[in-house]
Amino acid sequence: MKTVVDICSGFESHRDCQPIGTPPEVSVVIPCLNEEGTLGACIDQALAAFKIAGINGEVVVSDNGSNDSSIEVAERHGARVVHATVKGYGSALRKGIQEARGDFIVLGDADGSHDFSETYRFIAKWREGYEIVVGNRFRGEIKESAMPWHHRYLGTPLLSALLHLFFGAEVFDINCGMRGMTRDLCQRLDFRTTGMEFASESLIKAAKAGALMTEVPITMWPDRRGRAPHLRPFRDGWRHLRFILLSAPNWLFLAPGGFLVALGIGLVLWLLPGLRFAGKVGLDVHTMALGMMLALVGVHIISIGLFVKVFSYTEKLTRNQVSLARLLKHVRLEHGLLLGFILSLTGFTGDAVIFWRWATNGFGHLQPVRTVFSCSVCFFLGVEVIFSSVFLSMLGISRATYIGD
């Protein structure tokens, strides 16, 4: 196996340390909450890696309210301590990133599971031009008892597959806490999350921004703290999944909503002429009523999806939504109101005519039930479009992105 000295020969041109007082080239950021037992070794590994590679670097410990001797340990081992007042793993990382002075920032945990002597692998990829470099424990080495089986075979592969499917991110270990990003990319991505879902947020935003991304193999060691980890598998796993789904409204809302609308309207139109048979099963007005409900639910789901897309766009939670930006410049509130008015007026007029004829015949048996269902669908869809358009327009007021302005 190659040693750190052997592999770091690629940094030969950087062997001479820069003068004291010059800004660091690389910052290692370590979030910390009562990590006095393992923090010192992590800092020593990172500083040793800098020295061997001849890199002018710094270690920033982002303390999240430790009540043990973590701060004293960090300062004694040569790290700079900053304080994250908002609780949460993501908050500590954001504060550390904000205070880091290096052009390239490497993130890693303080529990001893990450080998900071492997920092050179991230730096090498950065020098090749990559903006974000993610550690991959599966392509490296996972020591015995370092990762629970449900993380290794269920949680991480599933979340990584969803990230790849929804956002095209070529990353297959999204939960790895050791990763590197350029300072410029961090500033552009404007991180917002406060918990463990920071890992998903950083990759989703980087993928949407078109950042150059790659992975490097790393070694994962067992947690060396001798106490229960801060990670809560099911709670934090759900937070990851929730953030991924909310960041992909096309998959979560628009696709299923569109399917329900097509299915519902298709049933209504198919049954409009009269009774139909699916094999030996007769389908009549009851199935038509079901189709009407499916269509209405589908339109409502689509409306929520559009709310999420516009909110994410206006609050800068997503980037590079070119198609949405173009849509917001051309679609006005009046367009939605006009479409909704036409649909609702058409449906109301049809229902009113049928009601008038029914009333003149003494409110007997209602014959044109199918026509009533069709007109009612049209009316309800029009009402949904009107109110959804108003709400979308209000969402667009934020951040000077008023829809149709």
Secondary structure by P-SEA (a helix, b strand, c coil): cccccccccccccccccccccccccbbbbbbbccccccaaaaaaaaaaaaaaacccbbbbbbccccccaaaaaaaaabbbbbbbccccaaaaaaaaaaaccccbbbbbbcccccccccaaaaaaaaaacccbbbbbccccccccccccccccccaaaaaaaaaaaaccccccccccccccccaaaaaaacccccccaaaaaaaaaaaaaccccbbbbbbbbcccccccccccaaaaaaaaaaaaaaaccccccaaaaaaaaaaaaaaaaaacccccccccccccaaaaaaaaaaaaaaaaaaaaaaaaaaaaaaacccccaaaaaaaaacccaaaaaaaaaaaaaaaaaaaaaaaaaaaaaccccccaaaaaaaaaaaaaaaaaaaaaaaaaaaaaccccccccc
